[in-house]
Amino acid sequence: MNREKGSHGDAMHVGAFDPDVEGLQVFSVFEVPSVASMQYRDAATGETLMSFYASKDTGRGVAANITSDPGYEFWGTADLEDVQKGAGLYNVKGKIVENDWRALGLSANFALYWDGDLHHELLDDIYITKYNEITKKCDVIIEFTGCVSNNGTKATPSLQADILGDWREEVIMPSEDSTELRIYSTTIPTEYRIYTLMHDPVYRLGIAWQNVAYNQPPHISFYLGEDIRDRVLAGGLNTPKIYYTEKIPPTAPNNLRIANIGRTDVTLAWDAATDNAMVEGYEIYVNGTLHGRTSGLSYLVTGLSSGTEYTFAVNAYDISGNRSEAAVIKGRTESAKTDSSTGKSPGGSSRPIKAQPTPSLAPAIIPKQTVKTSEPVINAATGEALVTVGKENIITAFENSIPDEKGVKTVIVEIPEAEGVTSYAASIDASVLTNVRAANERIELKTPYATLVLPGNMLSNSYSANAGEIIIKIGTSTADDLSGEIKTAVGNRPVVELGLYLNNKPIEFDNPNASVLVKIPYVPTEEELKWHENIIVLRIDRSGNAEPVPTDGITRQTAWLNSNPIISASMPLPLI
């Protein structure tokens, strides 16, 4: 490990110990008295950052994050009395935390994540203890009664590893009579949601070296500590880089078809591909050029020219990056229409024409399960009505729902209209919308102002490391604060304001693999009804900038508001 001068070490710890320093660090203890007894150094360069000389065989040493100070602490069995020779408890920032680590009751063996905070606990023999900064003593959290540790005086477990999910670690030990190999897992709740530690390559390597050398605790390649709790809660940890070696591609998408065609856009649909692991998504090509990706079973191709033939291709890719053969279909967009009264093209998409190839008969309508929610809580000061949607209620609804012909299950969460309310909000457990495997599960959130269709993988790319509460808000607004040109374009038409929050903090939505649809009820004028296919939807960002967004077809309906014609536009979720 590039040490400047050392010898055989009885203990070595490798991980991200300093939150303000990039890369990994190493803490080691050494047997030969003529070299440093304990040494803290940079893993990449070998530069010694701290060293302690006790002139003795030092057989034990630990690096762990056990105090509220930023960075890890370390200690070892160097000198018994002199803090300058290794008798103390030290922080990687150079601070002497305590002069005598033994007086604190610390063990010098394993460190692990067991309780709910971001600090380490200590494992020695059959006991897990936790350092208490207030009392400056170690408290016993659990005793593994009826078990024995391994390797005599080293008193190590058979294995310590995060093997059952969550991010806390399991402890594996044999029973006293060697008839059982027991696996212990924590039952302590935590407010943090982090990738399982086995996703981290450094941690996986640490698990391996527990079984091929002197048993030492594993460490991770990213820093954890209570000093960065806000960043962890906000999803600020980097996603682990995982590389897959599986090389079997998915099957090609089945039954590729054109579901709708217009002057400048085409809607493609297909049946699901299969894979021995998991289909991650689909890539859509237009005349050999990648147009976009989706995890769904349909895709709106926009930006086409009217009256032009195109070749569309769709392939599937799995979580290992393998790509299937492409399914291919050709189609021609409609030619531009002319308004006989003006001689000009009205613009927008024309009515759907006969699909190529001829589509099958429309599938039977499948009833959707309605999710039980709490009674709306109305905040008179803000004009908001909030319902809480229980995680178990959503799971039950999906279990009882029937998939449609595309394999998609949809459940409904409906917030009823309430007098004086200007905004409707739904509180949902974050785990419901962060499941990468739930692309074919949809929650249809219905409010008087708009309906959102949310896929189960909506936040899987950005906020999968979070636990807590997602709040989705749908409210009404006005164009009063918009710029003159945009204000004029909007006029007295409805303005719907959408908001997305994690643990009451606003977050962004940007997931190209998860399309969220917004359905806006709108009563068109008689003039607009003449060219209803040309109605556009504007997305207005936080800065007041507006841009048209593509619509996934515009459907006329007649039973929404007093039997008046309603236009419902479906589009990617705009957050303003």
N, C-alpha and C positions, 0 to 999 in steps of 0.2 A: 504493500500500500504506500510506497514512496516515502517511508519514514526516513528521517535524516540519519538517525543512529538508533538502533534498537536490538532486540534479540527475540528469542521465542516468547510469545505472549500467551498467558493463560486465559485472557479474556479480551475480546475486541468487540466494539460497538460501532456500527456504520449506519448513518442516517442523516436526516436534515435537522440538525440540532439548533441552528441559529436562524430566527425568522428574518433577519436583516442581511444574511449572506447567501448568495446563490450557491447551488451545488450541495454536496455532501461533506460531512465531517467524520472524523474517526476519533474514538477514545479507546486507548489500550493500556494495559498493565503488562509489565515484563518481569521475567524471572531473574535475569542476570543482574547482580548488584552494581556492576560498573556502568550501567546505562540508566536512563530515566526510569523510575519506578512506575510513574503514570505520565501519559503524554496525550495531549489533545492537539489535533493537527487537521489541515485541509486534505480532503481525500484526493483531490485532483492533482495538487502540486506537491504534497508531502510537507508543506511548510509547517513547522512546529508553531503552534499558537500559545500553548502553555505546557510546561513540564515540571515535574516534581521529583527530586532525588532523595530517596530514603536509604539508598545503599543496601537493599535487601531484596530477596525474592518476593515479589508481590503477586499473589495468586488470584486475587479477586478484585473486580472493579465493575461499576455500573454507571451507565448514562441514562437518565430518565428525566422527564419534565414533571417535577413534583411541587413547585412553588408558583406563586402568582407573578414572579419576575419573568420577563420575556426570555425565552431560551431555556435549554435543558440545564439540569444540574448533573454533576458527576462526583463520584467518590470511590475510594478503593482502599485495600488493606496495605497501605504503604506505612508511613510512620504512625506510631501510636499517640504521639503528643504534639509534635511540631506541625503547626498549620502550614508552614512554609515548605514542609517536606511531604505533604499529602495526607495530613490527619483530618482535614476539614471537609466541609461540604461546599462545593464550588459551582458557580454559574458560568456558562460559556462566555458571558460578557466580561469575565475577569473578576467578578465580585466573589468575595469570601462570604458565603451565606451563614455558615456556622463554623466554629473552630474545631468541633469534635463531632463527626457524624455518628459515632458509636453511641454518644450520649443521647442522641435523638431516637434511638431504637431502630434505626434503618437497617435493613438487611442488604447484603451485597450479593445478590443472586439474579433473579429474573424481574423484569418490569413488564406490565401489561395494562391494557385498557379493560376495566371491569365495571366500574360504576358509570354514572351518567354524564360526568364532566369530561373535559378534554385533557385532564392530567392523568399521569400514570399512577397505577397502584403497584405494589411490590409483592412478588410471589417468592416464598422461600419455604421449602419442605411442603407441608400440607396447609399452609396459612397464606391468605392474602391480607395485606395490611395497607393502610393509607396514612401518609404523613399529614399531620395537623399543624399548620403554621402558627396557630394561636397558642396551642399547648406545647408545641415543639416536641411532640411525641407521636408515635405511630399507633393507630387504632386497628384492631383486628376486625376485618369486614366479614370474613368467612373462614371456617375450618372445614377441610374436607375429611370429615370423620370416616373411619373405616378404610382409609387409603394409606398408601406408603409412597414416598418419593424414591427416586433412583440415584444411582452412582454414589452411594455412601454419603460422605460428608458434603458432596456437592449438592445433594438434596434437590434434584431437578425433576420436573414432570416428565412423563413419557413424551408429551408434546404440548406446546402452547401455540395456538393458531386460531385465526378467525376462519372457522370452517363451516359455520352454520348460518352465515348471513349476518345482518346488522353490521356493525363495525367493531363491536367489542369482541374480545377473544375468549375462546374456549380453553379449558384445561383438561388434559387427559392423564389419568393416573390409574395404576392397578390397585385392586383391593388388597387388604392386608393378607388374605389367604391366596392371592393370585388366581382366583377363579373368575374375576371380572376385570374388564378394562372399562373404566367409567369416564364418561364425558360430562363435564360440568359447564353450564352456560349461565350467564348472569340473568337475573330476573328484574334488575333495577331499570326503571324507565329512563329515557334520555330525550332531550329536546333537539338533539342534533341528528341529522340524516346525512350519512357519508357513504360513499361507495364502499363495499366490502373490501377489507384490506388486501385480500388475495388478488384484487385487480392491480395492485402495485408491484412492479417487477422486483424492486429492492426487498419488499416484504416477502415475496414468494421465495427469493433466494435465501432470505433469513430463515424461513421455515425449513428449507433444504439443509442448511448448514447445521441446524439443530441435531440432525441425524447423521452427520458425517464427520463431526469434529467435537470439541468440547461444547457441551450444550450451552448456548447463549441465547438470550431473548432476541426476537426479530425486531427490526425497526422499519420505518417507512421513509420514502424518498421525498415526502412533503411535510412541512411543519404543522404540528397541532399543539394548541395550548389555549388556555382560557383568555390569554391576552389578545387572541384573534377571534373570539367567540362571535362578534358581530359579522365578521367576514364569512365565517362558516355558516351562520344562520342565513346570510344573504346569498349563499351559493357561490362564494368567491373562490372556493378551492378549484384548482384546475382538474379537468377530467383526465383520469389516467389514460395513458396511451397503450392500448391493448392490440397486440398483433396476433392474428389467427393463422394457423398452418393448414386448416382444412381446405381442400382444393376442389371439392365436388360442386359444380354450379347448380343453380336451381333449374327447374324446367322452364320452358318459354311460357309466357302468359297465354292463356287459352282464349279462344273466341274473341279476338280483337275485332272491334266493330266501331262504326261511326254512329254515335247516338244522336248527334245534332250537328247541323252544318249551316253556316251563314256566309255572309260576304267576306268577313275578315276573321272568322274564328270557327273552330271545329272542336266538338267535344268527343273525345275518344273514351271507350269503355272496354273492359276486358274482364275475364275470370281469373281468379288467383292462381299464381304459380305455386309450385311446391318445392321444398328443399329439405335436405336431411338435417339441417340445423334450424335456420329461421330466415325467411325472406325479409330483408330489411326494407326494400322499396323497389321502385320502378323508374327507369330512365326513358324519356320520350324524345325521339329524334324526328326532325322534319327535314326531308331531303338530305339525310346524312349528317345533319348538325344537331347537337344536343340542345333541346329547347328547355328542358326542366326535369325535375324529379318529383315523385310523390310516393307516399306510403299507402295511398288509397287505390281504388280500382277504377278510377276515371280521372280524366285530365282535360282541362280546357286549353287548347292551343290558340293563342291570340297573335295579332300582328301579321295576319296573312293578307294576300292580295285577292281581290275579287276575281271571279271567273278564271281561276288558276288551278291546275292539277298539282297535287302534292303527294309525296310518298311519306307515310307515317310509319315509324317503327318503335316498338316498345320492348325493352328487355327487363328482366328481373335481376336483382343483385342481392346477395345474402350478407350476413354479418361479417363474413370473412373477406368480402370484396369480390367474390366470384360472380361473373356475369353469365346469364343464360344466352341462348340464341335468341334473336329478335323475332317477334311476331310483326308482320308487315301488312299494311293495307294502303290502298290508294283512294283518294277522293278529290273532288273538284269543288271549290267554293262557289257560291252563287254569284252570278253577275250582278253589277250595280243596277238598282231600280231607279226609275226617273219619275219624279212628281209631275204629272201632266199639267198641273196649274202653274208650275214655276220653271219646268224644264231642268230642274236640278235634282241631284240625288239626295234623298233624305238622310243618308248616312245611317250608321249602326248596322246591326245584324238583321237579316231578313228572317222570315218565319222558317222554322225547321222544314226541311224537305225530306223526301224519302231517303233513308239511310242506306249506305253501301257497306257491306251487303245488307239485304233486307233483314231488319231486326225480327226477333221472335215476338210472339204475342206478349203483351204487357203482363208481368207477373201479378199474382194475386196480392192484394194489400194485406200486409202482415200487421196485426195489432201490436202496439208498442206498450211496454210496461211503464206505468207511472210510478215515480219514486216518491215515497213518503217524505215529507219535509216538516219542519217545525212550523208553528203558526207565525205569520209575518210579524216582525217587531218593527214598529213604525217610530222613527225619530222625527218628532214634530219640528225640531229646530232645523234639521237639514232636509226634510221632506223625503227621506229614504226609507224604504221597506226592505228589511233583511230577513231572509229565511236561511236556516241551517240545514244542510243536506248531509245526513249521517252516512259515513263510509259503509257501514254494514247494510244500510238500506239500498245503497247503490249496487253493492255486490249482489244482494238478494234479487234486485230487479233484473240485473244482467243474467243471473242464473235462470230466472224464469222467462226470459225473453227468447224469441225465436229469430234466428238469423234470416236476413232476406236472401234473395237469389245470389247476391254477391258475397254472402258470408258475413254481412255486417249486422251487428246487434245494436239497436237504438232504444234508449230509455228516455222518458220525458220527465223533466223537472219544471213545474209550472208555478209561477208566482201570480196570484190573482190580483186583479186591479183593485186599488184602494184609493179612496177619496183623498185629494190633497197631496198625493205622492208624485214626486218628479223624478225619482230614481229608484230602480229595483236592483237588489243585490242578492247574490247567493254565496254562502260560505260552504266550501267543499274541502275535504282533506286533501293536502297536496299530492299524496301518493296516488290519488285517483287519476290525475292528469299527467303523471310523469313516468308511466309505464311504457317503455319502448315497444313491448310486445302487444300493446292494446290498440293498435291502429284501426282495428275493425270493431272497436267498441265506441259508440257515440252517445253523448249526452245532449239531448235537445232541450235547451234552456229557453222557456217561453215566458215572455213578459208582454204587457200591453204595448210597449214601445218597439220591441224587436225580438226576434228569436235567433239564438245562436246555436249552432251545431258543433259541439266540441269533441274532437277525437281523444281517446284515452292516452295517446302519446303526444298531446299538445305541447307539453313543456319538457319532454324527455331530453331534448338536446341542450337545454340551458339550466334547468332548475331541478334536475334529477337528484342533486345532492342535498336537497332541502326537505325538511320535515316541517309540518305546521299547517297553516290555514291559507287557502287560496280564496280570494274574494273577487267575483266578477260582477261589475256594475254596468247596468244599462239604464241610461237616463235621457231625458229630453233637454235640449238646449236651444239657443237661438243664434241667429247670424249677426247679432248686434255688434259683437267685438271683432268681426272679420273685416278684412280690407274691403274697400269700396267695390272693386270689380267682383270679388268672390261673393260679397254680400248681395250684390245685384243679381248674380247668377243663381244664388240660392233662393232669393226672394222670400216668400212665405211658406216655402216647402219645409218639411220636417227636418230637424237636425238631431241626430241621435249621438249621444256621447257614451263611449265605451271605456271602461277602466279595468285594469288587471292588477291585483295586489297580492303580495306574499307577506304574511304576518304583518298586515297593515301598511306595508311599504310598497309604493308603485314599482312595477317591473315591466320590462319590455317583452313583447312576443315577436319572435323571429325564428320560426322553424319551417324551413322549406319542405320538410317531409311530413308536415301535419297541416292540412288545409282546414281552417275554421270558416264555416259559412255563416253569413249574417243575412237574415231575412227581414226586410223592412216593410211594414204595411204602408201603402201609399194610395191615396185616392186621386187619380189623374183627372185633369181637366178634359173637356170634350176635344179640344185641339190636340192634347197629348195622346188621347186615345186613338187618333188617326194614325199616329206613328209611334205607338207605345214601345215598339222594339228599339227605338232610339233613345229612350230614357237612360240617362247615365247616373252613376253614383260617384260622388266626390269623397275622397279621403282627405281630411284636414288634419295636419299634424299639430304638434304642440306649439309650433311657431306660427301657426296660422296659414301655412302653405297648403294649397289644394291641388289635387291631381285626380283625374278619372281612374277608377279601378275597373278591372275586367269583371263582367258579370257572367255567372254560370247559368245563362238562360234567364229570361224574364217570363214569369207565368201569370196569366190573368186568372183571378179567382173572383167568386161572386158571393161569398157567404161570410165575409169577415165583419164588415161594418154596415149594418142596416141594408144589406143586400146591394150595396154600391160596389162597382167594380174596384178591385184592389190589385195593385201590382206589387209583387214580392220579388225583390232582387237578392240573389245569392252571390256572395263575393268573399275573397280573402278578408280575414278579420282586420279592420282598421282601428287602431287605438288612438284616441285623440285626447 
